[in-house]
Amino acid sequence: MDILVIGGVILGLAVGALAAFIIKAIIDGKTKRTAEREAQRIIQKAKSRSSKIEREAKEKAKDFERRAKQNAENEIKKEKSRVKDLEQSVLARKKNLDRDEQAIKDKMLQAEKKVQAKEKEIQSREQRAENKQKELEVVKAELQTKLETAGNMTKDQAKKELVDAMESEAKAEFAKTAAKIEEETKEQAEKKAKRIISLAVSRFAGEYAAEKTSSVVPLPSEDLKGKVIGKEGRNIRAFESVCGVDLILDEVPDAVVISAFDPVRREVAKLALDQLFNDGRIHPAMIEQSVNKAKKGLFKSIREDGEKACFELGISGVHKEILDLVGSLKYRTSYTQNNYTHSIEVGMFAGMMAAEMGEDIIAARRAGLLHDIGKALDHSIEGSHAVIGADFAKKYGEKEIICHPIRSHHEDERPNTVLAHLVSAADAISSARPGARKATQANYIKRLEDLETIGNSFDGVIRTFAIQAGREIRVVVDSGRITDEQSVLLSRDIAKKITREMSFPGQIKVTVVRETKAVEHAR
């Protein structure tokens, strides 16, 4: 009974499994067919869309090709039209040129005919002139023979006498004309120059006397005098050896006098002594340290002074080597005038006169400031300070427009620019203004004697007087030997000789005095 039940169960399970398999197979087959139908539908739809896109692309391509072809045809038509217009224009111009060429040929033909006619007329006149010349020569020969017979004088003698008379007359006429022209020119130039110079001087208020570098250092206490001397004089010897100066302790009370020809050395010694007095320790090692420190400080101060001068004049782009030379001019003098302040003055004057004349103000100031830098160069360099200064400026980047005024401000090179003349004039103004320079008595007397000697060296001069502190000379001439016209030429020759043989600041006026006196006594 149990076996039958179990067999029935097993059979039921087998039938159920078979039925499930059959059902699953039926479902899978149906699903597969559904999927295939869907795939066929999608493929059909894609093919249909692809065909549509292909048709649209072909239509667009045809439309684009049609429009491109239309545009190209339009451009070709336009280009043909433009070429046609150009051809017509060229043809019209060619016709005009042909017409002008024919007109020119006609004019040239007419001109040639006129020239030929003129040539014939000139030849005819030349022939008549030759005939006249021959007639005149015959008459001249006859007259010459008659004159030689009447005047008892040969042809060459008469010619020489006539030439001499004409030469004397021409010289006198030239002197009169030259005097008149010179007087008018001087009058106009003097008015304009006075206005320009007065404006420049009135606008610049410089010091009457340049500040001198002090060579006296006060002693804070009497004890420091012994320290300066040192044991057996070793400190003072070390100081003098390092600085290259002489120290004098007993000449001025409570002070040390520094004696040296080189102002830079004096300044280094002064700064070093100030440092030693402030420190209180004075011995050879400390002296050497102080001197080195003073030198560094002085070189820095020189550079700052150069920069300060350029800043004051509104100048930029100056090489540092040139700045050092400008700053070192502070420790050099000419006729007791400080070269640093003199250079700044010249730059100011040149700039202000350039402004009045419409010239380059900055260039004038630059050339004026640098005109004396040659004085700061080592004395071992040969040549005048103007030439070596210009060469140095050119070496360190200055243009020829600046170098030429530097080189020519003392006539080492002939001034050929307005700027060069302005710098020379500014240099003379700064040197000649009251209080600018101090001349020694010996130099002053020597200059007066030289001026009088030059004036007396000319023929016809009776006596020469130097007046106005050597700024003017009065030359008295013999009225019987020197005419009024000759006195004009004489004053010019004397001025040229003074310029050539003497060196002087500013200018010297030459006045020739000619006077005729007639004295008679009534008895």
CORVENSUL-V898050 format. One record per residue. N is the residue number from 1. PHI is phi in whole degrees, 0 to 359 (none if undefined). OMEGA is omega as a letter, one per 40 degrees, with the letter a starting at -180 (none if undefined). Layout:
n:N phi:PHI omega:OMEGA
n:N phi:PHI omega:OMEGA
//
This chain:
n:1 phi:none omega:i
n:2 phi:294 omega:a
n:3 phi:296 omega:a
n:4 phi:295 omega:i
n:5 phi:297 omega:a
n:6 phi:297 omega:i
n:7 phi:297 omega:i
n:8 phi:294 omega:i
n:9 phi:297 omega:a
n:10 phi:299 omega:a
n:11 phi:298 omega:i
n:12 phi:296 omega:i
n:13 phi:296 omega:a
n:14 phi:295 omega:i
n:15 phi:297 omega:i
n:16 phi:297 omega:a
n:17 phi:295 omega:a
n:18 phi:296 omega:i
n:19 phi:297 omega:i
n:20 phi:296 omega:a
n:21 phi:294 omega:a
n:22 phi:297 omega:a
n:23 phi:298 omega:a
n:24 phi:298 omega:a
n:25 phi:295 omega:i
n:26 phi:298 omega:a
n:27 phi:295 omega:a
n:28 phi:298 omega:i
n:29 phi:295 omega:i
n:30 phi:295 omega:i
n:31 phi:296 omega:a
n:32 phi:296 omega:a
n:33 phi:293 omega:i
n:34 phi:298 omega:a
n:35 phi:295 omega:a
n:36 phi:295 omega:i
n:37 phi:297 omega:i
n:38 phi:295 omega:i
n:39 phi:297 omega:i
n:40 phi:299 omega:i
n:41 phi:296 omega:a
n:42 phi:296 omega:a
n:43 phi:297 omega:a
n:44 phi:297 omega:i
n:45 phi:295 omega:i
n:46 phi:297 omega:i
n:47 phi:298 omega:a
n:48 phi:296 omega:a
n:49 phi:293 omega:a
n:50 phi:297 omega:i
n:51 phi:296 omega:i
n:52 phi:296 omega:i
n:53 phi:298 omega:a
n:54 phi:297 omega:i
n:55 phi:295 omega:a
n:56 phi:297 omega:a
n:57 phi:297 omega:i
n:58 phi:297 omega:i
n:59 phi:296 omega:i
n:60 phi:294 omega:i
n:61 phi:297 omega:i
n:62 phi:297 omega:a
n:63 phi:295 omega:i
n:64 phi:298 omega:a
n:65 phi:296 omega:i
n:66 phi:295 omega:a
n:67 phi:294 omega:i
n:68 phi:298 omega:i
n:69 phi:297 omega:i
n:70 phi:297 omega:i
n:71 phi:296 omega:a
n:72 phi:297 omega:i
n:73 phi:296 omega:i
n:74 phi:297 omega:a
n:75 phi:296 omega:i
n:76 phi:297 omega:i
n:77 phi:297 omega:a
n:78 phi:298 omega:a
n:79 phi:296 omega:i
n:80 phi:299 omega:i
n:81 phi:295 omega:i
n:82 phi:295 omega:i
n:83 phi:298 omega:i
n:84 phi:297 omega:i
n:85 phi:299 omega:i
n:86 phi:297 omega:i
n:87 phi:298 omega:i
n:88 phi:295 omega:i
n:89 phi:296 omega:i
n:90 phi:297 omega:i
n:91 phi:298 omega:i
n:92 phi:295 omega:i
n:93 phi:296 omega:i
n:94 phi:297 omega:i
n:95 phi:298 omega:i
n:96 phi:297 omega:a
n:97 phi:296 omega:i
n:98 phi:298 omega:a
n:99 phi:293 omega:i
n:100 phi:296 omega:a
n:101 phi:298 omega:i
n:102 phi:294 omega:i
n:103 phi:295 omega:i
n:104 phi:296 omega:i
n:105 phi:300 omega:i
n:106 phi:297 omega:a
n:107 phi:295 omega:i
n:108 phi:297 omega:i
n:109 phi:297 omega:i
n:110 phi:296 omega:i
n:111 phi:296 omega:i
n:112 phi:299 omega:i
n:113 phi:297 omega:i
n:114 phi:295 omega:a
n:115 phi:298 omega:i
n:116 phi:298 omega:i
n:117 phi:295 omega:i
n:118 phi:296 omega:i
n:119 phi:299 omega:i
n:120 phi:298 omega:i
n:121 phi:295 omega:i
n:122 phi:295 omega:i
n:123 phi:300 omega:i
n:124 phi:295 omega:i
n:125 phi:294 omega:i
n:126 phi:298 omega:i
n:127 phi:298 omega:i
n:128 phi:297 omega:i
n:129 phi:295 omega:i
n:130 phi:297 omega:i
n:131 phi:297 omega:i
n:132 phi:298 omega:a
n:133 phi:298 omega:i
n:134 phi:298 omega:i
n:135 phi:299 omega:a
n:136 phi:296 omega:i
n:137 phi:296 omega:i
n:138 phi:296 omega:i
n:139 phi:297 omega:a
n:140 phi:298 omega:i
n:141 phi:296 omega:i
n:142 phi:296 omega:i
n:143 phi:296 omega:a
n:144 phi:298 omega:i
n:145 phi:296 omega:i
n:146 phi:296 omega:a
n:147 phi:296 omega:a
n:148 phi:297 omega:i
n:149 phi:289 omega:a
n:150 phi:284 omega:a
n:151 phi:266 omega:a
n:152 phi:53 omega:a
n:153 phi:217 omega:a
n:154 phi:283 omega:i
n:155 phi:298 omega:a
n:156 phi:295 omega:i
n:157 phi:295 omega:i
n:158 phi:296 omega:i
n:159 phi:297 omega:a
n:160 phi:296 omega:i
n:161 phi:296 omega:i
n:162 phi:294 omega:i
n:163 phi:297 omega:i
n:164 phi:298 omega:i
n:165 phi:295 omega:i
n:166 phi:294 omega:i
n:167 phi:295 omega:i
n:168 phi:298 omega:i
n:169 phi:297 omega:a
n:170 phi:294 omega:i
n:171 phi:297 omega:i
n:172 phi:297 omega:i
n:173 phi:296 omega:i
n:174 phi:297 omega:a
n:175 phi:298 omega:i
n:176 phi:297 omega:a
n:177 phi:297 omega:i
n:178 phi:297 omega:i
n:179 phi:296 omega:i
n:180 phi:295 omega:i
n:181 phi:298 omega:a
n:182 phi:296 omega:i
n:183 phi:296 omega:i
n:184 phi:295 omega:i
n:185 phi:296 omega:i
n:186 phi:298 omega:a
n:187 phi:299 omega:i
n:188 phi:291 omega:a
n:189 phi:295 omega:a
n:190 phi:295 omega:i
n:191 phi:298 omega:a
n:192 phi:292 omega:a
n:193 phi:295 omega:i
n:194 phi:298 omega:i
n:195 phi:295 omega:a
n:196 phi:296 omega:a
n:197 phi:292 omega:a
n:198 phi:296 omega:i
n:199 phi:297 omega:a
n:200 phi:295 omega:a
n:201 phi:292 omega:a
n:202 phi:292 omega:a
n:203 phi:277 omega:a
n:204 phi:242 omega:i
n:205 phi:257 omega:i
n:206 phi:270 omega:i
n:207 phi:289 omega:i
n:208 phi:288 omega:i
n:209 phi:232 omega:a
n:210 phi:291 omega:a
n:211 phi:292 omega:a
n:212 phi:269 omega:i
n:213 phi:284 omega:a
n:214 phi:289 omega:i
n:215 phi:242 omega:i
n:216 phi:240 omega:i
n:217 phi:246 omega:a
n:218 phi:291 omega:i
n:219 phi:271 omega:i
n:220 phi:298 omega:i
n:221 phi:208 omega:a
n:222 phi:292 omega:a
n:223 phi:296 omega:a
n:224 phi:292 omega:i
n:225 phi:298 omega:i
n:226 phi:294 omega:i
n:227 phi:293 omega:i
n:228 phi:296 omega:i
n:229 phi:290 omega:i
n:230 phi:79 omega:a
n:231 phi:294 omega:a
n:232 phi:56 omega:i
n:233 phi:74 omega:a
n:234 phi:288 omega:a
n:235 phi:293 omega:a
n:236 phi:292 omega:i
n:237 phi:294 omega:i
n:238 phi:297 omega:a
n:239 phi:296 omega:a
n:240 phi:296 omega:i
n:241 phi:292 omega:a
n:242 phi:289 omega:a
n:243 phi:271 omega:a
n:244 phi:74 omega:i
n:245 phi:229 omega:i
n:246 phi:247 omega:i
n:247 phi:256 omega:i
n:248 phi:242 omega:a
n:249 phi:258 omega:a
n:250 phi:250 omega:a
n:251 phi:279 omega:a
n:252 phi:243 omega:a
n:253 phi:297 omega:i
n:254 phi:55 omega:i
n:255 phi:203 omega:i
n:256 phi:247 omega:i
n:257 phi:264 omega:i
n:258 phi:259 omega:a
n:259 phi:244 omega:i
n:260 phi:192 omega:i
n:261 phi:284 omega:a
n:262 phi:277 omega:a
n:263 phi:294 omega:i
n:264 phi:293 omega:i
n:265 phi:297 omega:i
n:266 phi:298 omega:a
n:267 phi:292 omega:i
n:268 phi:298 omega:i
n:269 phi:297 omega:i
n:270 phi:296 omega:i
n:271 phi:296 omega:a
n:272 phi:295 omega:i
n:273 phi:296 omega:i
n:274 phi:301 omega:i
n:275 phi:296 omega:i
n:276 phi:296 omega:i
n:277 phi:295 omega:i
n:278 phi:292 omega:a
n:279 phi:281 omega:i
n:280 phi:90 omega:i
n:281 phi:265 omega:a
n:282 phi:233 omega:i
n:283 phi:205 omega:a
n:284 phi:307 omega:a
n:285 phi:295 omega:i
n:286 phi:292 omega:i
n:287 phi:297 omega:i
n:288 phi:298 omega:i
n:289 phi:295 omega:a
n:290 phi:294 omega:a
n:291 phi:294 omega:i
n:292 phi:299 omega:i
n:293 phi:295 omega:i
n:294 phi:295 omega:i
n:295 phi:297 omega:i
n:296 phi:299 omega:i
n:297 phi:296 omega:a
n:298 phi:292 omega:i
n:299 phi:298 omega:i
n:300 phi:294 omega:i
n:301 phi:295 omega:i
n:302 phi:297 omega:i
n:303 phi:299 omega:i
n:304 phi:296 omega:i
n:305 phi:295 omega:i
n:306 phi:297 omega:i
n:307 phi:295 omega:i
n:308 phi:296 omega:i
n:309 phi:298 omega:i
n:310 phi:295 omega:i
n:311 phi:295 omega:a
n:312 phi:296 omega:a
n:313 phi:265 omega:i
n:314 phi:72 omega:a
n:315 phi:255 omega:i
n:316 phi:225 omega:i
n:317 phi:74 omega:i
n:318 phi:272 omega:a
n:319 phi:296 omega:a
n:320 phi:297 omega:i
n:321 phi:294 omega:i
n:322 phi:290 omega:i
n:323 phi:301 omega:i
n:324 phi:297 omega:i
n:325 phi:293 omega:i
n:326 phi:298 omega:i
n:327 phi:295 omega:a
n:328 phi:287 omega:i
n:329 phi:298 omega:i
n:330 phi:297 omega:a
n:331 phi:254 omega:i
n:332 phi:226 omega:a
n:333 phi:229 omega:i
n:334 phi:224 omega:a
n:335 phi:55 omega:a
n:336 phi:69 omega:i
n:337 phi:271 omega:a
n:338 phi:292 omega:a
n:339 phi:291 omega:a
n:340 phi:293 omega:i
n:341 phi:293 omega:i
n:342 phi:298 omega:a
n:343 phi:295 omega:i
n:344 phi:296 omega:i
n:345 phi:300 omega:a
n:346 phi:299 omega:i
n:347 phi:300 omega:i
n:348 phi:296 omega:a
n:349 phi:299 omega:a
n:350 phi:298 omega:i
n:351 phi:295 omega:a
n:352 phi:290 omega:i
n:353 phi:290 omega:i
n:354 phi:297 omega:i
n:355 phi:296 omega:i
n:356 phi:293 omega:a
n:357 phi:261 omega:i
n:358 phi:77 omega:i
n:359 phi:264 omega:a
n:360 phi:289 omega:a
n:361 phi:291 omega:a
n:362 phi:296 omega:i
n:363 phi:296 omega:i
n:364 phi:295 omega:i
n:365 phi:298 omega:a
n:366 phi:297 omega:i
n:367 phi:296 omega:i
n:368 phi:295 omega:i
n:369 phi:295 omega:a
n:370 phi:268 omega:a
n:371 phi:295 omega:a
n:372 phi:249 omega:a
n:373 phi:294 omega:i
n:374 phi:297 omega:i
n:375 phi:290 omega:a
n:376 phi:270 omega:a
n:377 phi:280 omega:a
n:378 phi:299 omega:a
n:379 phi:292 omega:a
n:380 phi:288 omega:i
n:381 phi:280 omega:a
n:382 phi:278 omega:i
n:383 phi:117 omega:i
n:384 phi:288 omega:a
n:385 phi:295 omega:i
n:386 phi:291 omega:a
n:387 phi:290 omega:a
n:388 phi:291 omega:i
n:389 phi:294 omega:i
n:390 phi:294 omega:i
n:391 phi:296 omega:i
n:392 phi:294 omega:i
n:393 phi:297 omega:i
n:394 phi:295 omega:i
n:395 phi:299 omega:a
n:396 phi:253 omega:i
n:397 phi:97 omega:i
n:398 phi:282 omega:a
n:399 phi:282 omega:a
n:400 phi:295 omega:i
n:401 phi:298 omega:i
n:402 phi:266 omega:a
n:403 phi:292 omega:a
n:404 phi:297 omega:i
n:405 phi:299 omega:i
n:406 phi:296 omega:a
n:407 phi:289 omega:a
n:408 phi:255 omega:a
n:409 phi:287 omega:i
n:410 phi:238 omega:i
n:411 phi:66 omega:i
n:412 phi:294 omega:i
n:413 phi:221 omega:a
n:414 phi:295 omega:i
n:415 phi:295 omega:a
n:416 phi:231 omega:i
n:417 phi:228 omega:i
n:418 phi:299 omega:a
n:419 phi:298 omega:i
n:420 phi:296 omega:i
n:421 phi:294 omega:i
n:422 phi:296 omega:i
n:423 phi:294 omega:i
n:424 phi:298 omega:i
n:425 phi:294 omega:i
n:426 phi:296 omega:i
n:427 phi:297 omega:i
n:428 phi:294 omega:i
n:429 phi:297 omega:a
n:430 phi:295 omega:a
n:431 phi:282 omega:a
n:432 phi:264 omega:a
n:433 phi:295 omega:a
n:434 phi:302 omega:i
n:435 phi:82 omega:a
n:436 phi:287 omega:a
n:437 phi:229 omega:a
n:438 phi:237 omega:a
n:439 phi:266 omega:i
n:440 phi:286 omega:a
n:441 phi:297 omega:a
n:442 phi:296 omega:i
n:443 phi:295 omega:a
n:444 phi:296 omega:a
n:445 phi:295 omega:i
n:446 phi:298 omega:a
n:447 phi:294 omega:i
n:448 phi:297 omega:i
n:449 phi:296 omega:i
n:450 phi:296 omega:i
n:451 phi:298 omega:a
n:452 phi:293 omega:i
n:453 phi:295 omega:i
n:454 phi:296 omega:i
n:455 phi:297 omega:a
n:456 phi:285 omega:a
n:457 phi:283 omega:a
n:458 phi:265 omega:i
n:459 phi:293 omega:i
n:460 phi:87 omega:a
n:461 phi:272 omega:i
n:462 phi:273 omega:a
n:463 phi:201 omega:i
n:464 phi:239 omega:i
n:465 phi:238 omega:i
n:466 phi:268 omega:a
n:467 phi:231 omega:i
n:468 phi:55 omega:i
n:469 phi:57 omega:i
n:470 phi:83 omega:i
n:471 phi:273 omega:a
n:472 phi:209 omega:i
n:473 phi:234 omega:i
n:474 phi:251 omega:a
n:475 phi:251 omega:i
n:476 phi:266 omega:a
n:477 phi:244 omega:i
n:478 phi:283 omega:a
n:479 phi:294 omega:i
n:480 phi:282 omega:a
n:481 phi:253 omega:a
n:482 phi:243 omega:i
n:483 phi:275 omega:i
n:484 phi:298 omega:a
n:485 phi:292 omega:i
n:486 phi:292 omega:i
n:487 phi:294 omega:i
n:488 phi:296 omega:i
n:489 phi:293 omega:a
n:490 phi:296 omega:i
n:491 phi:299 omega:i
n:492 phi:292 omega:i
n:493 phi:294 omega:i
n:494 phi:296 omega:i
n:495 phi:299 omega:i
n:496 phi:297 omega:a
n:497 phi:293 omega:i
n:498 phi:297 omega:i
n:499 phi:298 omega:a
n:500 phi:285 omega:a
n:501 phi:255 omega:a
n:502 phi:237 omega:i
n:503 phi:243 omega:a
n:504 phi:205 omega:i
n:505 phi:278 omega:i
n:506 phi:73 omega:a
n:507 phi:220 omega:a
n:508 phi:235 omega:a
n:509 phi:271 omega:i
n:510 phi:249 omega:i
n:511 phi:241 omega:i
n:512 phi:263 omega:a
n:513 phi:250 omega:i
n:514 phi:234 omega:a
n:515 phi:220 omega:i
n:516 phi:252 omega:i
n:517 phi:244 omega:i
n:518 phi:243 omega:a
n:519 phi:241 omega:i
n:520 phi:217 omega:a
n:521 phi:247 omega:i
n:522 phi:268 omega:a
n:523 phi:240 omega:none
//
